[in-house]
Amino acid sequence: MEQILEGLGTVLRAMLGLLLIVGPGVLFWMVVAGVVMAVRWVAHGGPFERVHHESQTASSPSTIKS
């Protein structure tokens, strides 16, 4: 949990830096694009797809060849 909060702090500092450099309009559309990409990524499986796939293969019976 602590790492997540540190990551959010880093993201907020980066966004404030971008706000000073590019202006509020460009930053707004960059945030909108990032949110859209994140939503599409999660909708297509995102970070959970690999974990779900690994849990299925671990529980499925496998053949052992000797």
Summary of the structure (lengths in Angstrom):
residues: 66
radius of gyration: 19.5
end to end distance: 44.3
largest distance: 64.5
contacts: 117
relative contact order: 0.06
helix: 80%
strand: 0%
